[in-house]
Structure formats: structure tokens, C-alpha cells
Amino acid sequence: MHSDEPGGRIHSTDPFAVPETEKSPVRRLRGRFAAPVALWTAPGPAGLTVSSTVIAGGDPGRVIGLIDDESEFFDAVTLAGRFALSPLSPADRQLADRFAGLFPAPGGPFASGEWEQTAYGPVPAHAGAWAGCRLDDSRPCGWATLIEAVIEVVHFPGAGEPLIHYRGRYAELA
């Protein structure tokens, strides 16, 4: 396609992405760590795609994540004191982008798809696993807020491969 031809152009890359050479060394390092993609939801409802989730074993088990404190999710989880987290699968790329604010969501991100209503927040009906969590602590951490919660319930209605975030893109396990 020539620049003088009418019509839009479909990009094979994100036209809004910061070029690698302009990213801070810390951001470039973070991008080299593969991370599972999860959907965190709270009563309200509100939700957020999170790729900075760590599950800590123990009795009780805990979850730690970095959250945007300006998000609707942060306000909802602070108010409710609880949330659900669901690891996403490769089939959930659009769902992940919808809750990250990268994909159009007419009527809001919960308007499409089927949802199971839980005391912790809505969970995708097709989720292979999900956990109900109780907020324990939050504090500033870098440009985000670190959330720490106690895992109160875990459900495994199915199984599936995880959706991975690596160097700004989604990936699957080989």
C-alpha cells in the first residue's frame, strides 16, 4: 500500500508501542520475564488484566500482584475487601485486551461472554481455575500498588494452558 492510497492501514505491530531503544533499562528487563496473564475481578463489578501475579504457598496461601491504583478495579477491591482471580488461556486474548482497555468493550467489559457470579466477583464461566481472595494489605510499589491477599477458596472446574505475556505480546507454552 502506498501512502497516497486511500483507506486505513493495518499494522502488524502496535503503532502506539514505545520503541525498545526508548524504554528504560528496568522496563526492558521486566519484558524479558515471561508472566502468566490473569483476570482479577471484584464485586461492583470491576476487573483488570494483570500479568504481575505471584501465588505464594503456605497455610493460608497468598496472592501478590501489582495493580494500577487509578483503575476501577482498585477502587472496587478496596471497597469490597475481596476479589476473584482467574488465570487466562490462549483463547482469552480478546478478554485480556478488553479488561486491559486495549480492545473495544461496548457496554463495558462484562457485557459480553458468560459470567459466573461469586461472592468474590464475577468469574468467566469457562475459567479452568479461579481463586477467591480476601484483601490483606496494599502499598505503593514503583508506579503501581502492591496488593497482598489471602486465598480463601480455589476452584478447578477444568484445565487449560496458560496465556503468557512476554516482551509486550501474548504467547503460549510450546
KOLLODO-697904 format. One record per atom (N, C-alpha, C, O, CB): residue number from 1; atom name; x, y, z. Coordinates in steps of 0.2 Angstrom, whole numbers. Glycine has a CB too. Layout:
 resi name     x     y     z
  NUM   CA     X     Y     Z
...
! end
This chain:
 resi name     x     y     z
    1    N     4    -6     0
    1   CA     0     0     0
    1    C     4     6     0
    1    O     9     7     4
    1   CB    -5     0     6
    2    N     3    11    -4
    2   CA     7    17    -5
    2    C     3    22     0
    2    O    -3    22     1
    2   CB     7    20   -12
    3    N     7    27     2
    3   CA     5    32     7
    3    C    -1    36     3
    3    O    -5    40     7
    3   CB    10    36     9
    4    N    -1    37    -3
    4   CA    -6    41    -7
    4    C   -12    37    -8
    4    O   -17    40   -11
    4   CB    -3    44   -13
    5    N   -12    31    -6
    5   CA   -19    27    -7
    5    C   -23    28    -2
    5    O   -21    29     4
    5   CB   -17    19    -8
    6    N   -30    28    -3
    6   CA   -35    30     2
    6    C   -36    24     6
    6    O   -34    18     5
    6   CB   -42    32    -1
    7    N   -39    25    12
    7   CA   -40    19    17
    7    C   -35    19    23
    7    O   -30    22    23
    7   CB   -40    13    13
    8    N   -37    15    27
    8   CA   -33    14    33
    8    C   -27     9    32
    8    O   -27     5    27
    8   CB   -37    12    39
    9    N   -23     8    37
    9   CA   -18     3    36
    9    C   -18    -1    42
    9    O   -18     1    48
    9   CB   -11     7    36
   10    N   -17    -8    41
   10   CA   -17   -12    47
   10    C   -10   -13    48
   10    O    -6   -15    44
   10   CB   -21   -19    44
   11    N    -8   -13    55
   11   CA    -1   -13    57
   11    C     0   -20    59
   11    O    -5   -23    63
   11   CB     1    -8    62
   12    N     6   -23    58
   12   CA     7   -30    61
   12    C    10   -29    68
   12    O    11   -34    71
   12   CB    12   -33    56
   13    N    12   -23    70
   13   CA    14   -21    77
   13    C    10   -16    80
   13    O     6   -13    76
   13   CB    22   -19    77
   14    N    11   -15    86
   14   CA     7   -10    90
   14    C    10    -3    88
   14    O    15    -1    90
   14   CB     7   -11    97
   15    N     6     1    84
   15   CA     8     8    82
   15    C     9    13    88
   15    O    13    18    87
   15   CB     4    11    77
   16    N     7    11    94
   16   CA     7    15   100
   16    C    13    13   104
   16    O    14    16   109
   16   CB     1    16   103
   17    N    16     7   103
   17   CA    21     4   107
   17    C    27     9   108
   17    O    29    12   102
   17   CB    23    -3   105
   18    N    30     9   113
   18   CA    37    13   114
   18    C    42     9   111
   18    O    43     3   113
   18   CB    38    15   122
   19    N    46    12   106
   19   CA    52     8   103
   19    C    56     5   109
   19    O    58     9   114
   19   CB    55    12    98
   20    N    59    -1   108
   20   CA    63    -4   113
   20    C    69     1   115
   20    O    71     1   121
   20   CB    67   -10   110
   21    N    72     4   110
   21   CA    78     9   112
   21    C    76    15   117
   21    O    80    18   120
   21   CB    81    11   106
   22    N    69    16   117
   22   CA    67    22   121
   22    C    64    20   128
   22    O    62    24   132
   22   CB    61    26   117
   23    N    64    13   129
   23   CA    62    11   135
   23    C    67    11   141
   23    O    73    11   139
   23   CB    59     3   135
   24    N    65    12   147
   24   CA    70    12   152
   24    C    73     5   153
   24    O    70     0   151
   24   CB    67    14   159
   25    N    79     5   156
   25   CA    83    -2   157
   25    C    78    -7   161
   25    O    78   -13   160
   25   CB    89    -1   160
   26    N    75    -4   166
   26   CA    71    -8   170
   26    C    65   -11   167
   26    O    63   -17   167
   26   CB    68    -4   176
   27    N    62    -7   162
   27   CA    56    -9   158
   27    C    58   -15   153
   27    O    55   -19   152
   27   CB    53    -3   155
   28    N    64   -14   150
   28   CA    67   -19   146
   28    C    68   -25   149
   28    O    67   -31   147
   28   CB    73   -16   142
   29    N    71   -25   155
   29   CA    72   -31   159
   29    C    66   -34   161
   29    O    65   -40   160
   29   CB    76   -29   166
   30    N    61   -30   163
   30   CA    54   -33   165
   30    C    51   -37   159
   30    O    48   -42   160
   30   CB    49   -28   168
   31    N    52   -34   153
   31   CA    49   -38   147
   31    C    53   -44   146
   31    O    50   -48   142
   31   CB    50   -33   142
   32    N    58   -46   148
   32   CA    62   -52   147
   32    C    60   -58   152
   32    O    62   -63   152
   32   CB    69   -51   147
   33    N    55   -56   156
   33   CA    52   -61   161
   33    C    45   -63   158
   33    O    41   -59   158
   33   CB    52   -59   168
   34    N    44   -69   157
   34   CA    38   -72   155
   34    C    33   -72   161
   34    O    35   -74   166
   34   CB    38   -79   151
   35    N    27   -69   160
   35   CA    22   -69   165
   35    C    15   -72   163
   35    O    13   -71   158
   35   CB    21   -62   168
   36    N    12   -75   168
   36   CA     5   -78   166
   36    C     0   -72   166
   36    O     1   -67   170
   36   CB     3   -83   171
   37    N    -5   -72   162
   37   CA   -10   -67   162
   37    C   -16   -69   166
   37    O   -18   -75   165
   37   CB   -11   -65   154
   38    N   -18   -65   170
   38   CA   -24   -67   174
   38    C   -29   -61   174
   38    O   -27   -55   173
   38   CB   -22   -68   182
   39    N   -35   -63   175
   39   CA   -41   -58   176
   39    C   -42   -57   183
   39    O   -44   -62   186
   39   CB   -47   -60   172
   40    N   -42   -52   186
   40   CA   -44   -50   193
   40    C   -50   -47   193
   40    O   -51   -41   189
   40   CB   -38   -46   197
   41    N   -55   -49   196
   41   CA   -62   -46   196
   41    C   -64   -45   204
   41    O   -63   -49   208
   41   CB   -67   -50   193
   42    N   -68   -39   205
   42   CA   -71   -38   211
   42    C   -78   -37   211
   42    O   -81   -35   205
   42   CB   -67   -32   215
   43    N   -82   -37   216
   43   CA   -89   -35   216
   43    C   -90   -28   214
   43    O   -85   -24   216
   43   CB   -92   -37   223
   44    N   -95   -27   210
   44   CA   -96   -20   208
   44    C  -100   -20   202
   44    O  -105   -16   201
   44   CB   -89   -16   207
   45    N   -98   -23   196
   45   CA   -92   -27   196
   45    C   -86   -23   193
   45    O   -88   -18   189
   45   CB   -93   -33   191
   46    N   -80   -25   194
   46   CA   -74   -21   191
   46    C   -69   -27   189
   46    O   -69   -32   193
   46   CB   -72   -15   195
   47    N   -65   -26   184
   47   CA   -60   -31   183
   47    C   -54   -27   180
   47    O   -54   -22   177
   47   CB   -63   -36   179
   48    N   -48   -31   180
   48   CA   -42   -29   177
   48    C   -38   -35   175
   48    O   -37   -40   178
   48   CB   -38   -24   182
   49    N   -35   -34   169
   49   CA   -30   -39   167
   49    C   -23   -38   170
   49    O   -21   -32   171
   49   CB   -29   -39   159
   50    N   -20   -43   173
   50   CA   -14   -42   177
   50    C    -9   -48   175
   50    O   -11   -54   175
   50   CB   -16   -43   185
   51    N    -3   -45   174
   51   CA     2   -50   172
   51    C     8   -50   177
   51    O    13   -52   176
   51   CB     5   -49   165
   52    N     6   -47   183
   52   CA    11   -47   188
   52    C     8   -50   195
   52    O     7   -47   200
   52   CB    13   -40   190
   53    N     7   -57   194
   53   CA     3   -61   199
   53    C     8   -66   202
   53    O    11   -70   198
   53   CB    -3   -64   197
   54    N     9   -66   208
   54   CA    13   -72   211
   54    C     9   -75   216
   54    O     5   -72   221
   54   CB    19   -69   215
   55    N     9   -82   216
   55   CA     5   -86   221
   55    C    10   -89   226
   55    O    15   -92   224
   55   CB     1   -92   217
   56    N     9   -87   232
   56   CA    14   -90   237
   56    C    10   -95   241
   56    O     5   -95   244
   56   CB    16   -84   242
   57    N    14  -101   241
   57   CA    11  -107   245
   57    C    11  -105   253
   57    O    15  -101   255
   57   CB    15  -113   243
   58    N     8  -109   256
   58   CA     8  -108   264
   58    C     1  -110   266
   58    O    -4  -112   262
   58   CB    10  -101   266
   59    N     0  -109   273
   59   CA    -7  -110   276
   59    C    -8  -104   280
   59    O    -7  -104   286
   59   CB    -7  -117   280
   60    N   -12   -99   277
   60   CA   -15  -100   271
   60    C   -11   -97   265
   60    O    -6   -94   266
   60   CB   -21   -95   271
   61    N   -13   -99   259
   61   CA    -9   -97   253
   61    C   -11   -90   252
   61    O   -16   -87   254
   61   CB   -11  -101   247
   62    N    -6   -87   248
   62   CA    -7   -79   247
   62    C    -6   -78   240
   62    O    -3   -82   236
   62   CB    -2   -75   251
   63    N    -9   -72   238
   63   CA    -8   -69   231
   63    C    -5   -62   232
   63    O    -7   -58   236
   63   CB   -14   -70   227
   64    N     0   -61   227
   64   CA     3   -54   227
   64    C     2   -52   220
   64    O     4   -56   215
   64   CB    10   -54   230
   65    N     1   -45   219
   65   CA     1   -43   212
   65    C     2   -35   212
   65    O     1   -32   217
   65   CB    -6   -44   209
   66    N     4   -33   206
   66   CA     4   -26   206
   66    C    -2   -23   202
   66    O    -3   -25   196
   66   CB    11   -24   202
   67    N    -5   -18   204
   67   CA   -11   -15   202
   67    C   -11    -8   200
   67    O    -7    -4   204
   67   CB   -17   -17   206
   68    N   -14    -6   195
   68   CA   -15     2   194
   68    C   -20     5   199
   68    O   -25     3   199
   68   CB   -17     3   187
   69    N   -17     9   204
   69   CA   -21    12   209
   69    C   -26    17   206
   69    O   -31    19   210
   69   CB   -17    15   214
   70    N   -26    19   200
   70   CA   -31    23   197
   70    C   -36    19   193
   70    O   -41    22   190
   70   CB   -27    28   192
   71    N   -36    12   193
   71   CA   -41     8   190
   71    C   -47     8   194
   71    O   -48     8   200
   71   CB   -38     1   188
   72    N   -53     6   190
   72   CA   -59     5   194
   72    C   -59    -1   198
   72    O   -62    -2   203
   72   CB   -65     4   188
   73    N   -55    -6   196
   73   CA   -54   -12   200
   73    C   -51   -11   207
   73    O   -53   -13   212
   73   CB   -49   -17   196
   74    N   -46    -6   207
   74   CA   -43    -5   213
   74    C   -48    -2   218
   74    O   -48    -4   224
   74   CB   -37     0   212
   75    N   -52     3   215
   75   CA   -57     6   220
   75    C   -62     1   222
   75    O   -64     1   228
   75   CB   -61    11   216
   76    N   -64    -4   218
   76   CA   -69    -9   219
   76    C   -66   -14   224
   76    O   -70   -16   229
   76   CB   -71   -13   213
   77    N   -60   -16   224
   77   CA   -57   -21   228
   77    C   -56   -18   235
   77    O   -56   -21   240
   77   CB   -50   -24   225
   78    N   -54   -11   235
   78   CA   -53    -8   241
   78    C   -60    -7   245
   78    O   -60    -8   251
   78   CB   -50    -1   240
   79    N   -65    -6   242
   79   CA   -72    -6   245
   79    C   -74   -13   247
   79    O   -77   -13   253
   79   CB   -77    -3   240
   80    N   -74   -18   243
   80   CA   -76   -24   244
   80    C   -72   -28   249
   80    O   -74   -32   253
   80   CB   -77   -28   238
   81    N   -65   -27   248
   81   CA   -61   -31   253
   81    C   -60   -38   250
   81    O   -57   -42   254
   81   CB   -63   -31   260
   82    N   -62   -40   244
   82   CA   -61   -47   241
   82    C   -61   -46   234
   82    O   -64   -41   231
   82   CB   -67   -51   244
   83    N   -59   -51   231
   83   CA   -58   -52   223
   83    C   -57   -59   221
   83    O   -55   -63   225
   83   CB   -53   -47   220
   84    N   -59   -60   215
   84   CA   -58   -67   212
   84    C   -52   -66   207
   84    O   -51   -60   204
   84   CB   -64   -70   208
   85    N   -48   -71   206
   85   CA   -43   -71   201
   85    C   -43   -77   197
   85    O   -44   -83   199
   85   CB   -36   -70   203
   86    N   -43   -76   190
   86   CA   -44   -82   185
   86    C   -38   -82   181
   86    O   -37   -77   177
   86   CB   -50   -82   181
   87    N   -34   -87   180
   87   CA   -28   -87   175
   87    C   -32   -88   168
   87    O   -37   -92   168
   87   CB   -24   -93   176
   88    N   -29   -84   164
   88   CA   -32   -84   157
   88    C   -29   -89   152
   88    O   -23   -91   154
   88   CB   -32   -77   154
   89    N   -32   -91   147
   89   CA   -29   -96   142
   89    C   -28   -93   136
   89    O   -30   -87   135
   89   CB   -34  -102   141
   90    N   -25   -96   131
   90   CA   -23   -93   125
   90    C   -30   -91   121
   90    O   -30   -86   117
   90   CB   -19   -98   120
   91    N   -35   -94   122
   91   CA   -42   -92   119
   91    C   -45   -86   122
   91    O   -49   -83   119
   91   CB   -47   -98   120
   92    N   -42   -83   127
   92   CA   -44   -77   131
   92    C   -41   -71   129
   92    O   -41   -66   133
   92   CB   -44   -78   138
   93    N   -37   -71   123
   93   CA   -33   -65   122
   93    C   -38   -58   121
   93    O   -36   -53   124
   93   CB   -30   -66   115
   94    N   -44   -59   118
   94   CA   -48   -53   117
   94    C   -51   -51   124
   94    O   -51   -45   126
   94   CB   -54   -55   113
   95    N   -52   -56   128
   95   CA   -55   -55   135
   95    C   -49   -51   139
   95    O   -51   -46   142
   95   CB   -56   -61   139
   96    N   -43   -53   138
   96   CA   -37   -50   142
   96    C   -37   -42   139
   96    O   -36   -38   143
   96   CB   -31   -53   141
   97    N   -37   -41   133
   97   CA   -37   -35   130
   97    C   -43   -30   132
   97    O   -42   -24   133
   97   CB   -36   -35   122
   98    N   -49   -33   132
   98   CA   -54   -29   134
   98    C   -54   -27   141
   98    O   -55   -21   143
   98   CB   -61   -34   134
   99    N   -51   -31   146
   99   CA   -50   -28   153
   99    C   -44   -24   154
   99    O   -43   -21   159
   99   CB   -50   -34   158
  100    N   -40   -24   149
  100   CA   -34   -20   149
  100    C   -35   -13   146
  100    O   -31    -9   146
  100   CB   -28   -23   146
  101    N   -41   -13   143
  101   CA   -43    -6   140
  101    C   -40    -6   133
  101    O   -40     0   130
  101   CB   -41    -1   144
  102    N   -38   -11   130
  102   CA   -35   -11   123
  102    C   -39   -13   118
  102    O   -38   -13   112
  102   CB   -29   -16   123
  103    N   -45   -16   119
  103   CA   -50   -19   115
  103    C   -57   -15   116
  103    O   -59   -15   122
  103   CB   -50   -26   115
  104    N   -60   -13   111
  104   CA   -67   -10   112
  104    C   -72   -15   116
  104    O   -72   -21   115
  104   CB   -70    -9   106
  105    N   -75   -12   121
  105   CA   -80   -15   125
  105    C   -86   -12   126
  105    O   -88    -9   131
  105   CB   -76   -17   132
  106    N   -90   -11   120
  106   CA   -97    -8   121
  106    C  -101   -11   127
  106    O  -102   -17   127
  106   CB  -101    -8   114
  107    N  -103    -6   131
  107   CA  -107    -9   137
  107    C  -103   -11   143
  107    O  -106   -13   148
  107   CB  -112   -14   135
  108    N   -97   -10   142
  108   CA   -92   -12   147
  108    C   -89   -19   146
  108    O   -92   -23   142
  108   CB   -96   -12   154
  109    N   -84   -20   150
  109   CA   -80   -27   149
  109    C   -84   -33   151
  109    O   -82   -38   148
  109   CB   -74   -27   152
  110    N   -89   -32   155
  110   CA   -93   -38   157
  110    C   -99   -39   153
  110    O  -103   -44   154
  110   CB   -95   -37   164
  111    N  -100   -35   147
  111   CA  -106   -35   143
  111    C  -106   -41   139
  111    O  -111   -44   137
  111   CB  -107   -29   139
  112    N  -100   -44   137
  112   CA  -100   -50   133
  112    C   -97   -56   136
  112    O   -93   -55   141
  112   CB   -96   -48   126
  113    N   -99   -62   134
  113   CA   -96   -68   137
  113    C  -101   -70   143
  113    O  -106   -66   145
  113   CB   -89   -67   140
  114    N  -100   -76   145
  114   CA  -104   -78   151
  114    C  -100   -78   157
  114    O   -94   -79   157
  114   CB  -106   -86   149
  115    N  -103   -76   163
  115   CA  -100   -75   169
  115    C  -103   -79   175
  115    O  -110   -79   175
  115   CB  -100   -68   171
  116    N   -99   -82   179
  116   CA  -102   -85   185
  116    C  -101   -80   190
  116    O   -96   -77   192
  116   CB   -98   -92   187
  117    N  -107   -78   194
  117   CA  -107   -73   199
  117    C  -104   -77   206
  117    O  -107   -82   208
  117   CB  -114   -70   200
  118    N   -99   -74   209
  118   CA   -97   -77   215
  118    C   -97   -72   220
  118    O   -97   -66   219
  118   CB   -90   -80   214
  119    N   -96   -73   227
  119   CA   -95   -69   232
  119    C   -89   -64   231
  119    O   -89   -59   235
  119   CB   -95   -72   239
  120    N   -84   -66   227
  120   CA   -78   -63   227
  120    C   -78   -58   220
  120    O   -74   -54   220
  120   CB   -72   -68   226
  121    N   -83   -59   216
  121   CA   -83   -55   210
  121    C   -85   -60   204
  121    O   -84   -66   205
  121   CB   -76   -52   208
  122    N   -86   -58   198
  122   CA   -88   -62   193
  122    C   -82   -66   190
  122    O   -76   -63   190
  122   CB   -91   -58   187
  123    N   -83   -72   188
  123   CA   -78   -76   185
  123    C   -80   -78   178
  123    O   -86   -80   177
  123   CB   -76   -82   190
  124    N   -76   -78   173
  124   CA   -78   -81   167
  124    C   -81   -88   167
  124    O   -77   -92   171
  124   CB   -72   -81   162
  125    N   -86   -89   165
  125   CA   -90   -96   165
  125    C   -85  -102   163
  125    O   -86  -107   165
  125   CB   -96   -96   162
  126    N   -81  -100   158
  126   CA   -77  -105   155
  126    C   -70  -106   159
  126    O   -66  -110   156
  126   CB   -75  -104   148
  127    N   -69  -102   164
  127   CA   -62  -102   168
  127    C   -60  -109   170
  127    O   -64  -113   172
  127   CB   -62   -98   174
  128    N   -54  -111   168
  128   CA   -51  -118   170
  128    C   -50  -118   177
  128    O   -49  -124   180
  128   CB   -45  -119   166
  129    N   -49  -112   181
  129   CA   -47  -112   188
  129    C   -49  -105   190
  129    O   -48  -100   186
  129   CB   -40  -114   190
  130    N   -50  -104   196
  130   CA   -51   -97   199
  130    C   -50   -98   207
  130    O   -51  -103   210
  130   CB   -58   -94   197
  131    N   -48   -92   210
  131   CA   -47   -92   217
  131    C   -51   -86   220
  131    O   -51   -81   216
  131   CB   -40   -91   219
  132    N   -54   -87   225
  132   CA   -57   -81   229
  132    C   -52   -79   234
  132    O   -50   -83   238
  132   CB   -64   -84   232
  133    N   -51   -72   234
  133   CA   -46   -69   239
  133    C   -49   -64   243
  133    O   -53   -60   241
  133   CB   -40   -67   234
  134    N   -46   -63   249
  134   CA   -48   -58   254
  134    C   -42   -53   254
  134    O   -36   -55   256
  134   CB   -49   -61   261
  135    N   -43   -47   253
  135   CA   -38   -42   253
  135    C   -35   -41   260
  135    O   -39   -41   265
  135   CB   -41   -35   251
  136    N   -28   -41   260
  136   CA   -25   -41   267
  136    C   -21   -34   268
  136    O   -21   -31   273
  136   CB   -20   -47   268
  137    N   -18   -32   262
  137   CA   -13   -26   263
  137    C   -12   -23   256
  137    O   -13   -27   251
  137   CB    -7   -28   266
  138    N   -11   -17   255
  138   CA    -9   -14   249
  138    C    -4    -8   251
  138    O    -5    -5   256
  138   CB   -15   -11   245
  139    N     0    -7   246
  139   CA     5    -1   247
  139    C     8     1   241
  139    O     9    -4   236
  139   CB    11    -3   253
  140    N    11     7   240
  140   CA    14     9   234
  140    C    20     5   233
  140    O    24     3   237
  140   CB    16    16   234
  141    N    21     3   226
  141   CA    27    -1   224
  141    C    29     1   217
  141    O    25    -1   212
  141   CB    26    -9   225
  142    N    34     5   216
  142   CA    36     8   209
  142    C    30    12   207
  142    O    28    16   211
  142   CB    37     2   204
  143    N    28    11   201
  143   CA    22    15   198
  143    C    16    12   199
  143    O    11    13   195
  143   CB    24    16   190
  144    N    15     7   203
  144   CA     9     3   204
  144    C     8     3   212
  144    O    11     6   216
  144   CB    10    -4   201
  145    N     3    -1   214
  145   CA     1    -3   221
  145    C     2   -10   221
  145    O    -1   -14   218
  145   CB    -6     0   223
  146    N     6   -13   226
  146   CA     6   -20   228
  146    C     0   -22   232
  146    O    -1   -19   237
  146   CB    13   -21   231
  147    N    -3   -27   230
  147   CA    -9   -30   233
  147    C    -7   -36   236
  147    O    -4   -40   232
  147   CB   -15   -30   228
  148    N    -8   -38   242
  148   CA    -7   -44   245
  148    C   -14   -47   248
  148    O   -17   -43   251
  148   CB    -2   -44   251
  149    N   -15   -53   247
  149   CA   -22   -56   249
  149    C   -21   -63   251
  149    O   -16   -66   249
  149   CB   -27   -55   243
  150    N   -26   -65   255
  150   CA   -26   -72   257
  150    C   -31   -76   252
  150    O   -36   -73   251
  150   CB   -29   -72   265
  151    N   -29   -82   250
  151   CA   -33   -86   246
  151    C   -37   -90   250
  151    O   -35   -94   254
  151   CB   -28   -90   241
  152    N   -44   -89   250
  152   CA   -49   -92   254
  152    C   -52   -98   251
  152    O   -53  -103   254
  152   CB   -54   -87   256
  153    N   -53   -98   244
  153   CA   -56  -104   240
  153    C   -52  -104   234
  153    O   -50   -99   231
  153   CB   -63  -103   240
  154    N   -52  -111   231
  154   CA   -49  -112   225
  154    C   -53  -117   221
  154    O   -55  -122   224
  154   CB   -41  -115   225
  155    N   -55  -115   215
  155   CA   -59  -120   211
  155    C   -56  -122   205
  155    O   -52  -118   201
  155   CB   -66  -116   209
  156    N   -56  -128   203
  156   CA   -53  -131   197
  156    C   -59  -135   193
  156    O   -59  -141   192
  156   CB   -47  -136   199
  157    N   -63  -131   190
  157   CA   -68  -134   186
  157    C   -66  -137   179
  157    O   -69  -141   176
  157   CB   -74  -129   184
  158    N   -60  -135   177
  158   CA   -57  -138   171
  158    C   -49  -137   171
  158    O   -46  -135   176
  158   CB   -60  -135   165
  159    N   -46  -138   165
  159   CA   -39  -137   165
  159    C   -38  -134   158
  159    O   -42  -134   154
  159   CB   -35  -144   165
  160    N   -32  -131   158
  160   CA   -30  -127   152
  160    C   -23  -125   152
  160    O   -20  -124   157
  160   CB   -35  -122   150
  161    N   -21  -123   146
  161   CA   -14  -120   146
  161    C   -14  -113   147
  161    O   -20  -109   146
  161   CB   -11  -121   139
  162    N    -9  -110   150
  162   CA    -9  -103   152
  162    C    -8   -98   146
  162    O    -4  -100   141
  162   CB    -5  -101   158
  163    N   -11   -92   146
  163   CA    -9   -87   142
  163    C    -3   -83   145
  163    O    -3   -81   151
  163   CB   -15   -81   141
  164    N     2   -82   141
  164   CA     8   -79   144
  164    C     9   -72   141
  164    O     8   -71   135
  164   CB    14   -84   142
  165    N    12   -67   145
  165   CA    14   -61   142
  165    C    22   -61   142
  165    O    25   -61   147
  165   CB    11   -55   146
  166    N    25   -59   136
  166   CA    32   -59   135
  166    C    34   -54   131
  166    O    32   -54   125
  166   CB    34   -66   133
  167    N    38   -49   133
  167   CA    40   -43   129
  167    C    35   -40   125
  167    O    35   -38   119
  167   CB    45   -46   123
  168    N    29   -38   129
  168   CA    24   -34   126
  168    C    19   -38   122
  168    O    14   -35   119
  168   CB    27   -29   122
  169    N    19   -44   121
  169   CA    15   -48   117
  169    C    12   -55   121
  169    O    16   -57   126
  169   CB    18   -50   111
  170    N     7   -57   119
  170   CA     4   -63   121
  170    C     8   -69   118
  170    O    10   -69   112
  170   CB    -3   -64   120
  171    N     9   -75   122
  171   CA    12   -81   119
  171    C     9   -87   123
  171    O     5   -86   128
  171   CB    20   -80   121
  172    N    11   -92   120
  172   CA     8   -99   123
  172    C    14  -103   124
  172    O    19  -102   121
  172   CB     3  -102   118
  173    N    13  -108   129
  173   CA    18  -113   130
  173    C    19  -117   124
  173    O    14  -119   121
  173   CB    17  -117   136
  174    N    25  -119   122
  174   CA    26  -123   116
  174    C    25  -130   118
  174    O    25  -134   113
  174   CB    34  -122   114
! end
